[in-house]
Amino acid sequence: MRFTITVVCCSALHGQESYENINSHFGSIASVPLHPMGTYTSVGWGLLGGAGYNFSEEHAAIGEFDLDGTLCDRTALLPLQQATGQNFRGHSKLYVLTAD
């Protein structure tokens, strides 16, 4: 059995005669853990946003905030649950603040 996934990205490009002084962006994040972390965590989600000031067409100062969260796989916590006799869950949240 074969599966084919095709991803098409399109964008509209246009020339600008002048640049804006203030820039901003906002987006969402999907994180997929790879081996070996893929056996312990699941797919994560997140949000990203930032704003800055353009000094010229080539130079800018930009600040960004990133929030990324993942959930722990329940089978990964099973040995700890059996050892302690408690039922608990695991999750992780990563907060990142950058300045460029």
C-alpha positions in Angstrom: 0.0 0.0 0.0 1.4 3.4 -1.0 0.6 6.8 0.3 1.6 10.0 -1.5 1.5 13.4 0.2 1.8 16.5 -1.9 2.4 19.9 -0.4 1.9 23.0 -2.5 3.0 26.4 -1.2 2.0 29.5 -3.0 2.8 33.1 -2.2 2.1 36.4 -3.7 5.3 38.4 -4.3 5.1 42.1 -5.0 7.7 44.8 -5.2 7.6 47.6 -2.7 8.7 51.1 -3.5 9.1 52.0 0.2 9.4 50.1 3.4 7.3 50.3 6.5 9.0 51.3 9.8 7.0 48.8 12.0 6.9 45.1 11.2 5.0 42.3 12.9 4.3 38.6 12.5 2.2 35.9 14.1 2.0 32.2 13.4 1.3 28.7 14.7 3.8 25.8 15.3 3.4 22.1 15.0 6.3 20.1 16.4 6.9 16.4 15.7 9.4 14.7 18.0 11.9 12.3 16.4 13.7 9.3 17.7 14.5 8.9 20.6 12.1 11.5 22.0 9.3 10.3 19.8 8.8 7.3 22.0 8.1 9.4 25.0 6.3 12.5 23.7 3.5 13.2 21.2 2.9 15.9 18.6 3.1 19.4 20.1 1.6 22.7 19.2 2.6 26.3 19.7 2.2 30.0 18.9 4.8 32.5 17.7 4.6 36.2 17.5 6.9 39.2 17.1 7.3 42.8 16.3 10.1 45.1 15.5 11.3 48.3 13.9 12.9 48.7 10.5 15.9 51.1 10.5 16.3 50.6 6.7 15.4 48.2 4.0 18.2 45.8 5.2 18.4 46.4 9.0 15.8 45.9 11.7 15.5 45.1 15.4 12.9 42.4 16.1 11.6 40.7 19.3 9.9 37.4 19.2 8.0 35.2 21.7 7.5 31.5 21.2 5.3 29.1 23.1 5.6 25.4 22.4 3.9 22.6 24.3 4.0 18.8 24.1 2.3 16.0 25.9 3.9 13.0 27.4 3.0 9.5 26.1 1.1 7.6 28.8 3.0 4.4 28.2 6.3 6.2 29.0 4.9 7.1 32.4 3.6 3.6 33.2 6.8 2.5 35.1 6.7 5.6 37.3 3.0 5.2 37.9 3.5 1.5 39.0 6.5 2.4 41.2 4.7 5.2 43.1 1.1 3.9 42.9 -0.1 7.2 41.7 -1.9 8.2 38.5 -0.4 11.3 36.9 0.2 13.0 33.5 3.1 14.7 32.0 3.4 17.8 29.8 6.0 20.3 28.8 5.8 24.0 27.9 8.7 25.8 26.3 8.7 29.6 26.5 11.3 31.4 24.3 12.0 35.1 24.1 14.5 36.3 21.5 15.7 39.6 20.2 17.3 39.9 16.8 
